[in-house]
Amino acid sequence: MTTSTPEQQPAVDPAVRAELGRLRDSIDNIDAAVVHMLAERFKCTQQVGHLKAQHALPPADPAREARQIERLRQLAENAKLDPAFAEKFLNFIISEVIRHHEQIAEATSSTPGA
């Protein structure tokens, strides 16, 4: 991929540059909100992982995962977002959650008095 210096770029209407800047600022704000929402989600799933570990429940819950995927696909369709993309995104999150739950379960089982 080649990058061009400002001198090599064609002249762009200042109104277009301003609109591009406005849109990019919005994208940056949305990205920040997504990161914060994911952080909150993972705080909750960590608590779920501890609860599961304390009660010897399995890290994964395939039935719930399937319901969540179907729910998210429907939300994506309603929001005019590609449901396949939404499913891939949720599957990635689910795999991370399960990995965390497995780590919590392992740590809990190796803790004296657990």
N, CA, C and O atoms as a GROMACS GRO file, in nm:
protein
  456
    1MET      N    1   0.085  -0.117   0.000
    1MET     CA    2   0.000   0.000   0.000
    1MET      C    3   0.089   0.123   0.000
    1MET      O    4   0.183   0.133   0.079
    2THR      N    5   0.059   0.214  -0.086
    2THR     CA    6   0.136   0.338  -0.091
    2THR      C    7   0.056   0.449  -0.027
    2THR      O    8  -0.067   0.453  -0.036
    3THR      N    9   0.128   0.537   0.038
    3THR     CA   10   0.062   0.653   0.097
    3THR      C   11   0.114   0.776   0.027
    3THR      O   12   0.227   0.780  -0.020
    4SER      N   13   0.030   0.875   0.021
    4SER     CA   14   0.069   0.998  -0.045
    4SER      C   15   0.085   1.107   0.058
    4SER      O   16   0.017   1.109   0.161
    5THR      N   17   0.174   1.198   0.029
    5THR     CA   18   0.193   1.313   0.116
    5THR      C   19   0.086   1.416   0.081
    5THR      O   20   0.027   1.409  -0.026
    6PRO      N   21   0.062   1.511   0.170
    6PRO     CA   22  -0.039   1.613   0.139
    6PRO      C   23  -0.013   1.685   0.008
    6PRO      O   24  -0.107   1.725  -0.061
    7GLU      N   25   0.117   1.701  -0.029
    7GLU     CA   26   0.148   1.769  -0.154
    7GLU      C   27   0.103   1.686  -0.275
    7GLU      O   28   0.075   1.743  -0.381
    8GLN      N   29   0.097   1.553  -0.261
    8GLN     CA   30   0.061   1.465  -0.371
    8GLN      C   31  -0.090   1.445  -0.385
    8GLN      O   32  -0.137   1.398  -0.489
    9GLN      N   33  -0.165   1.480  -0.284
    9GLN     CA   34  -0.309   1.460  -0.288
    9GLN      C   35  -0.375   1.567  -0.374
    9GLN      O   36  -0.333   1.682  -0.375
   10PRO      N   37  -0.480   1.527  -0.446
   10PRO     CA   38  -0.550   1.628  -0.527
   10PRO      C   39  -0.620   1.728  -0.435
   10PRO      O   40  -0.651   1.698  -0.320
   11ALA      N   41  -0.642   1.845  -0.488
   11ALA     CA   42  -0.713   1.948  -0.412
   11ALA      C   43  -0.853   1.899  -0.381
   11ALA      O   44  -0.923   1.848  -0.469
   12VAL      N   45  -0.893   1.914  -0.256
   12VAL     CA   46  -1.026   1.871  -0.213
   12VAL      C   47  -1.100   1.993  -0.161
   12VAL      O   48  -1.046   2.075  -0.087
   13ASP      N   49  -1.224   2.001  -0.200
   13ASP     CA   50  -1.311   2.109  -0.156
   13ASP      C   51  -1.308   2.115  -0.003
   13ASP      O   52  -1.326   2.012   0.062
   14PRO      N   53  -1.287   2.234   0.056
   14PRO     CA   54  -1.285   2.246   0.202
   14PRO      C   55  -1.414   2.195   0.269
   14PRO      O   56  -1.409   2.145   0.381
   15ALA      N   57  -1.527   2.208   0.202
   15ALA     CA   58  -1.653   2.158   0.257
   15ALA      C   59  -1.651   2.006   0.265
   15ALA      O   60  -1.705   1.947   0.360
   16VAL      N   61  -1.589   1.943   0.167
   16VAL     CA   62  -1.578   1.796   0.168
   16VAL      C   63  -1.486   1.754   0.282
   16VAL      O   64  -1.515   1.661   0.356
   17ARG      N   65  -1.372   1.825   0.296
   17ARG     CA   66  -1.280   1.794   0.407
   17ARG      C   67  -1.350   1.810   0.543
   17ARG      O   68  -1.333   1.728   0.633
   18ALA      N   69  -1.428   1.917   0.556
   18ALA     CA   70  -1.500   1.941   0.682
   18ALA      C   71  -1.600   1.829   0.710
   18ALA      O   72  -1.610   1.781   0.823
   19GLU      N   73  -1.673   1.787   0.608
   19GLU     CA   74  -1.771   1.678   0.626
   19GLU      C   75  -1.700   1.548   0.660
   19GLU      O   76  -1.746   1.472   0.746
   20LEU      N   77  -1.589   1.522   0.592
   20LEU     CA   78  -1.510   1.402   0.622
   20LEU      C   79  -1.461   1.405   0.767
   20LEU      O   80  -1.467   1.304   0.836
   21GLY      N   81  -1.414   1.520   0.811
   21GLY     CA   82  -1.370   1.534   0.950
   21GLY      C   83  -1.484   1.512   1.049
   21GLY      O   84  -1.466   1.446   1.151
   22ARG      N   85  -1.600   1.568   1.017
   22ARG     CA   86  -1.717   1.550   1.105
   22ARG      C   87  -1.755   1.403   1.115
   22ARG      O   88  -1.780   1.352   1.224
   23LEU      N   89  -1.759   1.335   1.001
   23LEU     CA   90  -1.794   1.193   1.001
   23LEU      C   91  -1.691   1.109   1.076
   23LEU      O   92  -1.726   1.018   1.151
   24ARG      N   93  -1.564   1.140   1.056
   24ARG     CA   94  -1.459   1.066   1.126
   24ARG      C   95  -1.465   1.090   1.276
   24ARG      O   96  -1.440   0.998   1.354
   25ASP      N   97  -1.498   1.211   1.318
   25ASP     CA   98  -1.516   1.238   1.462
   25ASP      C   99  -1.628   1.152   1.518
   25ASP      O  100  -1.616   1.098   1.628
   26SER      N  101  -1.737   1.140   1.443
   26SER     CA  102  -1.848   1.056   1.488
   26SER      C  103  -1.805   0.910   1.497
   26SER      O  104  -1.840   0.841   1.593
   27ILE      N  105  -1.731   0.863   1.398
   27ILE     CA  106  -1.681   0.725   1.401
   27ILE      C  107  -1.593   0.704   1.523
   27ILE      O  108  -1.605   0.602   1.592
   28ASP      N  109  -1.505   0.799   1.552
   28ASP     CA  110  -1.417   0.787   1.670
   28ASP      C  111  -1.499   0.780   1.799
   28ASP      O  112  -1.468   0.702   1.888
   29ASN      N  113  -1.604   0.862   1.808
   29ASN     CA  114  -1.690   0.860   1.926
   29ASN      C  115  -1.762   0.726   1.939
   29ASN      O  116  -1.774   0.671   2.049
   30ILE      N  117  -1.811   0.674   1.828
   30ILE     CA  118  -1.880   0.545   1.830
   30ILE      C  119  -1.784   0.434   1.870
   30ILE      O  120  -1.819   0.347   1.949
   31ASP      N  121  -1.662   0.436   1.816
   31ASP     CA  122  -1.561   0.336   1.853
   31ASP      C  123  -1.534   0.339   2.003
   31ASP      O  124  -1.523   0.234   2.067
   32ALA      N  125  -1.523   0.458   2.059
   32ALA     CA  126  -1.500   0.471   2.203
   32ALA      C  127  -1.618   0.412   2.282
   32ALA      O  128  -1.598   0.343   2.381
   33ALA      N  129  -1.740   0.440   2.236
   33ALA     CA  130  -1.858   0.387   2.305
   33ALA      C  131  -1.861   0.234   2.295
   33ALA      O  132  -1.895   0.167   2.393
   34VAL      N  133  -1.826   0.180   2.179
   34VAL     CA  134  -1.823   0.034   2.162
   34VAL      C  135  -1.723  -0.030   2.260
   34VAL      O  136  -1.754  -0.130   2.324
   35VAL      N  137  -1.605   0.029   2.272
   35VAL     CA  138  -1.504  -0.024   2.364
   35VAL      C  139  -1.556  -0.021   2.507
   35VAL      O  140  -1.539  -0.119   2.581
   36HIS      N  141  -1.617   0.090   2.546
   36HIS     CA  142  -1.670   0.099   2.683
   36HIS      C  143  -1.784   0.000   2.706
   36HIS      O  144  -1.793  -0.059   2.814
   37MET      N  145  -1.870  -0.018   2.608
   37MET     CA  146  -1.979  -0.115   2.621
   37MET      C  147  -1.925  -0.257   2.631
   37MET      O  148  -1.974  -0.336   2.711
   38LEU      N  149  -1.823  -0.289   2.551
   38LEU     CA  150  -1.762  -0.422   2.560
   38LEU      C  151  -1.698  -0.443   2.697
   38LEU      O  152  -1.706  -0.552   2.754
   39ALA      N  153  -1.633  -0.339   2.749
   39ALA     CA  154  -1.573  -0.351   2.882
   39ALA      C  155  -1.680  -0.382   2.987
   39ALA      O  156  -1.660  -0.467   3.073
   40GLU      N  157  -1.793  -0.312   2.980
   40GLU     CA  158  -1.903  -0.339   3.074
   40GLU      C  159  -1.957  -0.480   3.056
   40GLU      O  160  -1.986  -0.548   3.154
   41ARG      N  161  -1.970  -0.523   2.931
   41ARG     CA  162  -2.021  -0.659   2.904
   41ARG      C  163  -1.928  -0.762   2.966
   41ARG      O  164  -1.974  -0.858   3.028
   42PHE      N  165  -1.797  -0.743   2.948
   42PHE     CA  166  -1.702  -0.841   3.001
   42PHE      C  167  -1.696  -0.837   3.153
   42PHE      O  168  -1.666  -0.939   3.215
   43LYS      N  169  -1.723  -0.723   3.215
   43LYS     CA  170  -1.732  -0.719   3.362
   43LYS      C  171  -1.846  -0.811   3.408
   43LYS      O  172  -1.832  -0.884   3.505
   44CYS      N  173  -1.958  -0.806   3.337
   44CYS     CA  174  -2.072  -0.892   3.372
   44CYS      C  175  -2.040  -1.038   3.347
   44CYS      O  176  -2.072  -1.124   3.429
   45THR      N  177  -1.978  -1.067   3.233
   45THR     CA  178  -1.949  -1.208   3.202
   45THR      C  179  -1.843  -1.265   3.296
   45THR      O  180  -1.841  -1.385   3.321
   46GLN      N  181  -1.756  -1.180   3.348
   46GLN     CA  182  -1.660  -1.228   3.449
   46GLN      C  183  -1.735  -1.271   3.574
   46GLN      O  184  -1.702  -1.373   3.635
   47GLN      N  185  -1.835  -1.195   3.613
   47GLN     CA  186  -1.915  -1.231   3.730
   47GLN      C  187  -1.989  -1.363   3.705
   47GLN      O  188  -1.999  -1.448   3.793
   48VAL      N  189  -2.040  -1.379   3.583
   48VAL     CA  190  -2.106  -1.505   3.546
   48VAL      C  191  -2.005  -1.620   3.557
   48VAL      O  192  -2.038  -1.727   3.609
   49GLY      N  193  -1.883  -1.598   3.510
   49GLY     CA  194  -1.779  -1.700   3.516
   49GLY      C  195  -1.748  -1.742   3.659
   49GLY      O  196  -1.730  -1.861   3.687
   50HIS      N  197  -1.743  -1.645   3.750
   50HIS     CA  198  -1.718  -1.678   3.891
   50HIS      C  199  -1.835  -1.757   3.950
   50HIS      O  200  -1.815  -1.853   4.023
   51LEU      N  201  -1.956  -1.716   3.917
   51LEU     CA  202  -2.075  -1.787   3.967
   51LEU      C  203  -2.077  -1.930   3.915
   51LEU      O  204  -2.104  -2.023   3.990
   52LYS      N  205  -2.048  -1.948   3.786
   52LYS     CA  206  -2.044  -2.082   3.728
   52LYS      C  207  -1.937  -2.166   3.796
   52LYS      O  208  -1.960  -2.283   3.828
   53ALA      N  209  -1.820  -2.108   3.816
   53ALA     CA  210  -1.710  -2.183   3.878
   53ALA      C  211  -1.745  -2.224   4.021
   53ALA      O  212  -1.715  -2.336   4.063
   54GLN      N  213  -1.806  -2.136   4.096
   54GLN     CA  214  -1.844  -2.165   4.235
   54GLN      C  215  -1.945  -2.278   4.244
   54GLN      O  216  -1.950  -2.349   4.344
   55HIS      N  217  -2.026  -2.293   4.140
   55HIS     CA  218  -2.131  -2.394   4.143
   55HIS      C  219  -2.107  -2.508   4.044
   55HIS      O  220  -2.198  -2.583   4.008
   56ALA      N  221  -1.981  -2.520   4.001
   56ALA     CA  222  -1.938  -2.628   3.912
   56ALA      C  223  -2.023  -2.639   3.785
   56ALA      O  224  -2.054  -2.749   3.739
   57LEU      N  225  -2.061  -2.525   3.730
   57LEU     CA  226  -2.136  -2.523   3.605
   57LEU      C  227  -2.037  -2.514   3.489
   57LEU      O  228  -1.929  -2.458   3.505
   58PRO      N  229  -2.072  -2.569   3.374
   58PRO     CA  230  -1.979  -2.566   3.260
   58PRO      C  231  -1.956  -2.423   3.210
   58PRO      O  232  -2.046  -2.339   3.219
   59PRO      N  233  -1.837  -2.395   3.156
   59PRO     CA  234  -1.807  -2.261   3.105
   59PRO      C  235  -1.896  -2.220   2.987
   59PRO      O  236  -1.927  -2.102   2.972
   60ALA      N  237  -1.937  -2.315   2.905
   60ALA     CA  238  -2.018  -2.285   2.788
   60ALA      C  239  -2.163  -2.326   2.812
   60ALA      O  240  -2.191  -2.420   2.887
   61ASP      N  241  -2.253  -2.255   2.747
   61ASP     CA  242  -2.396  -2.286   2.752
   61ASP      C  243  -2.448  -2.280   2.609
   61ASP      O  244  -2.503  -2.177   2.568
   62PRO      N  245  -2.432  -2.388   2.533
   62PRO     CA  246  -2.466  -2.386   2.391
   62PRO      C  247  -2.610  -2.343   2.361
   62PRO      O  248  -2.634  -2.275   2.262
   63ALA      N  249  -2.704  -2.380   2.446
   63ALA     CA  250  -2.843  -2.341   2.420
   63ALA      C  251  -2.859  -2.189   2.431
   63ALA      O  252  -2.923  -2.127   2.346
   64ARG      N  253  -2.802  -2.130   2.534
   64ARG     CA  254  -2.809  -1.984   2.549
   64ARG      C  255  -2.735  -1.916   2.434
   64ARG      O  256  -2.782  -1.816   2.380
   65GLU      N  257  -2.620  -1.968   2.398
   65GLU     CA  258  -2.542  -1.909   2.289
   65GLU      C  259  -2.624  -1.908   2.159
   65GLU      O  260  -2.623  -1.809   2.086
   66ALA      N  261  -2.692  -2.018   2.131
   66ALA     CA  262  -2.774  -2.025   2.010
   66ALA      C  263  -2.888  -1.923   2.014
   66ALA      O  264  -2.918  -1.858   1.914
   67ARG      N  265  -2.951  -1.908   2.132
   67ARG     CA  266  -3.058  -1.809   2.146
   67ARG      C  267  -3.003  -1.667   2.126
   67ARG      O  268  -3.066  -1.584   2.061
   68GLN      N  269  -2.886  -1.642   2.182
   68GLN     CA  270  -2.827  -1.509   2.170
   68GLN      C  271  -2.789  -1.478   2.025
   68GLN      O  272  -2.808  -1.366   1.978
   69ILE      N  273  -2.736  -1.576   1.956
   69ILE     CA  274  -2.700  -1.556   1.815
   69ILE      C  275  -2.824  -1.525   1.734
   69ILE      O  276  -2.824  -1.432   1.653
   70GLU      N  277  -2.929  -1.602   1.754
   70GLU     CA  278  -3.054  -1.576   1.679
   70GLU      C  279  -3.109  -1.438   1.714
   70GLU      O  280  -3.154  -1.366   1.625
   71ARG      N  281  -3.106  -1.402   1.841
   71ARG     CA  282  -3.154  -1.271   1.885
   71ARG      C  283  -3.074  -1.160   1.820
   71ARG      O  284  -3.130  -1.062   1.771
   72LEU      N  285  -2.940  -1.175   1.819
   72LEU     CA  286  -2.856  -1.072   1.761
   72LEU      C  287  -2.874  -1.063   1.610
   72LEU      O  288  -2.871  -0.953   1.554
   73ARG      N  289  -2.894  -1.175   1.544
   73ARG     CA  290  -2.919  -1.174   1.399
   73ARG      C  291  -3.047  -1.094   1.370
   73ARG      O  292  -3.051  -1.015   1.275
   74GLN      N  293  -3.150  -1.115   1.451
   74GLN     CA  294  -3.276  -1.041   1.432
   74GLN      C  295  -3.256  -0.892   1.457
   74GLN      O  296  -3.306  -0.810   1.381
   75LEU      N  297  -3.184  -0.858   1.563
   75LEU     CA  298  -3.155  -0.717   1.590
   75LEU      C  299  -3.077  -0.655   1.474
   75LEU      O  300  -3.105  -0.542   1.434
   76ALA      N  301  -2.981  -0.730   1.421
   76ALA     CA  302  -2.901  -0.679   1.309
   76ALA      C  303  -2.990  -0.654   1.188
   76ALA      O  304  -2.980  -0.550   1.123
   77GLU      N  305  -3.076  -0.750   1.156
   77GLU     CA  306  -3.167  -0.731   1.042
   77GLU      C  307  -3.252  -0.606   1.060
   77GLU      O  308  -3.269  -0.528   0.967
   78ASN      N  309  -3.306  -0.588   1.181
   78ASN     CA  310  -3.390  -0.471   1.209
   78ASN      C  311  -3.311  -0.342   1.197
   78ASN      O  312  -3.367  -0.238   1.161
   79ALA      N  313  -3.182  -0.348   1.227
   79ALA     CA  314  -3.097  -0.229   1.221
   79ALA      C  315  -3.032  -0.210   1.084
   79ALA      O  316  -2.952  -0.118   1.065
   80LYS      N  317  -3.066  -0.297   0.990
   80LYS     CA  318  -3.007  -0.292   0.855
   80LYS      C  319  -2.856  -0.318   0.858
   80LYS      O  320  -2.780  -0.257   0.783
   81LEU      N  321  -2.816  -0.409   0.946
   81LEU     CA  322  -2.677  -0.454   0.956
   81LEU      C  323  -2.672  -0.598   0.908
   81LEU      O  324  -2.764  -0.675   0.933
   82ASP      N  325  -2.568  -0.634   0.840
   82ASP     CA  326  -2.553  -0.770   0.789
   82ASP      C  327  -2.559  -0.870   0.905
   82ASP      O  328  -2.471  -0.869   0.991
   83PRO      N  329  -2.661  -0.957   0.910
   83PRO     CA  330  -2.674  -1.054   1.019
   83PRO      C  331  -2.554  -1.150   1.027
   83PRO      O  332  -2.518  -1.192   1.137
   84ALA      N  333  -2.494  -1.183   0.914
   84ALA     CA  334  -2.378  -1.272   0.916
   84ALA      C  335  -2.261  -1.204   0.988
   84ALA      O  336  -2.189  -1.268   1.064
   85PHE      N  337  -2.244  -1.075   0.963
   85PHE     CA  338  -2.139  -1.000   1.034
   85PHE      C  339  -2.168  -0.999   1.184
   85PHE      O  340  -2.079  -1.023   1.264
   86ALA      N  341  -2.292  -0.969   1.221
   86ALA     CA  342  -2.330  -0.965   1.362
   86ALA      C  343  -2.305  -1.101   1.428
   86ALA      O  344  -2.259  -1.106   1.542
   87GLU      N  345  -2.335  -1.209   1.358
   87GLU     CA  346  -2.313  -1.342   1.413
   87GLU      C  347  -2.164  -1.369   1.433
   87GLU      O  348  -2.124  -1.422   1.536
   88LYS      N  349  -2.082  -1.333   1.335
   88LYS     CA  350  -1.938  -1.351   1.349
   88LYS      C  351  -1.885  -1.273   1.468
   88LYS      O  352  -1.803  -1.323   1.545
   89PHE      N  353  -1.933  -1.150   1.483
   89PHE     CA  354  -1.891  -1.065   1.594
   89PHE      C  355  -1.929  -1.128   1.727
   89PHE      O  356  -1.847  -1.135   1.819
   90LEU      N  357  -2.053  -1.174   1.739
   90LEU     CA  358  -2.097  -1.236   1.864
   90LEU      C  359  -2.023  -1.367   1.889
   90LEU      O  360  -1.989  -1.396   2.004
   91ASN      N  361  -1.998  -1.445   1.786
   91ASN     CA  362  -1.922  -1.569   1.806
   91ASN      C  363  -1.783  -1.541   1.860
   91ASN      O  364  -1.733  -1.616   1.943
   92PHE      N  365  -1.720  -1.434   1.812
   92PHE     CA  366  -1.589  -1.396   1.864
   92PHE      C  367  -1.600  -1.361   2.012
   92PHE      O  368  -1.517  -1.405   2.093
   93ILE      N  369  -1.700  -1.283   2.048
   93ILE     CA  370  -1.719  -1.244   2.188
   93ILE      C  371  -1.747  -1.368   2.273
   93ILE      O  372  -1.689  -1.382   2.381
   94ILE      N  373  -1.834  -1.456   2.226
   94ILE     CA  374  -1.867  -1.578   2.301
   94ILE      C  375  -1.742  -1.662   2.324
   94ILE      O  376  -1.723  -1.714   2.434
   95SER      N  377  -1.658  -1.677   2.222
   95SER     CA  378  -1.537  -1.758   2.240
   95SER      C  379  -1.445  -1.696   2.345
   95SER      O  380  -1.382  -1.769   2.422
   96GLU      N  381  -1.438  -1.564   2.350
   96GLU     CA  382  -1.357  -1.498   2.452
   96GLU      C  383  -1.418  -1.519   2.591
   96GLU      O  384  -1.345  -1.544   2.687
   97VAL      N  385  -1.549  -1.508   2.601
   97VAL     CA  386  -1.616  -1.529   2.729
   97VAL      C  387  -1.591  -1.671   2.780
   97VAL      O  388  -1.559  -1.690   2.897
   98ILE      N  389  -1.606  -1.769   2.692
   98ILE     CA  390  -1.583  -1.908   2.732
   98ILE      C  391  -1.439  -1.927   2.777
   98ILE      O  392  -1.413  -1.995   2.876
   99ARG      N  393  -1.346  -1.867   2.706
   99ARG     CA  394  -1.205  -1.876   2.744
   99ARG      C  395  -1.184  -1.817   2.884
   99ARG      O  396  -1.115  -1.876   2.966
  100HIS      N  397  -1.245  -1.703   2.911
  100HIS     CA  398  -1.235  -1.642   3.044
  100HIS      C  399  -1.298  -1.733   3.149
  100HIS      O  400  -1.242  -1.751   3.257
  101HIS      N  401  -1.414  -1.791   3.118
  101HIS     CA  402  -1.482  -1.880   3.214
  101HIS      C  403  -1.396  -2.002   3.244
  101HIS      O  404  -1.392  -2.048   3.358
  102GLU      N  405  -1.330  -2.055   3.142
  102GLU     CA  406  -1.241  -2.170   3.164
  102GLU      C  407  -1.125  -2.132   3.254
  102GLU      O  408  -1.086  -2.209   3.342
  103GLN      N  409  -1.070  -2.013   3.233
  103GLN     CA  410  -0.960  -1.966   3.318
  103GLN      C  411  -1.006  -1.947   3.462
  103GLN      O  412  -0.935  -1.982   3.556
  104ILE      N  413  -1.123  -1.891   3.479
  104ILE     CA  414  -1.178  -1.869   3.613
  104ILE      C  415  -1.202  -2.004   3.681
  104ILE      O  416  -1.168  -2.021   3.798
  105ALA      N  417  -1.260  -2.099   3.608
  105ALA     CA  418  -1.287  -2.232   3.664
  105ALA      C  419  -1.156  -2.299   3.705
  105ALA      O  420  -1.148  -2.361   3.811
  106GLU      N  421  -1.055  -2.287   3.621
  106GLU     CA  422  -0.926  -2.348   3.653
  106GLU      C  423  -0.864  -2.284   3.777
  106GLU      O  424  -0.813  -2.353   3.865
  107ALA      N  425  -0.871  -2.153   3.784
  107ALA     CA  426  -0.816  -2.082   3.900
  107ALA      C  427  -0.893  -2.115   4.027
  107ALA      O  428  -0.835  -2.128   4.134
  108THR      N  429  -1.025  -2.129   4.014
  108THR     CA  430  -1.110  -2.160   4.130
  108THR      C  431  -1.081  -2.302   4.179
  108THR      O  432  -1.074  -2.325   4.300
  109SER      N  433  -1.065  -2.396   4.086
  109SER     CA  434  -1.042  -2.535   4.127
  109SER      C  435  -0.903  -2.555   4.186
  109SER      O  436  -0.882  -2.649   4.263
  110SER      N  437  -0.808  -2.468   4.151
  110SER     CA  438  -0.673  -2.483   4.205
  110SER      C  439  -0.650  -2.401   4.331
  110SER      O  440  -0.543  -2.406   4.391
  111THR      N  441  -0.753  -2.324   4.372
  111THR     CA  442  -0.744  -2.245   4.492
  111THR      C  443  -0.771  -2.334   4.613
  111THR      O  444  -0.872  -2.404   4.616
  112PRO      N  445  -0.681  -2.331   4.713
  112PRO     CA  446  -0.706  -2.411   4.834
  112PRO      C  447  -0.838  -2.371   4.899
  112PRO      O  448  -0.870  -2.253   4.910
  113GLY      N  449  -0.914  -2.470   4.940
  113GLY     CA  450  -1.043  -2.446   5.004
  113GLY      C  451  -1.155  -2.420   4.907
  113GLY      O  452  -1.267  -2.387   4.947
  114ALA      N  453  -1.126  -2.434   4.777
  114ALA     CA  454  -1.230  -2.408   4.676
  114ALA      C  455  -1.325  -2.524   4.667
  114ALA      O  456  -1.419  -2.520   4.587
   0.00000   0.00000   0.00000
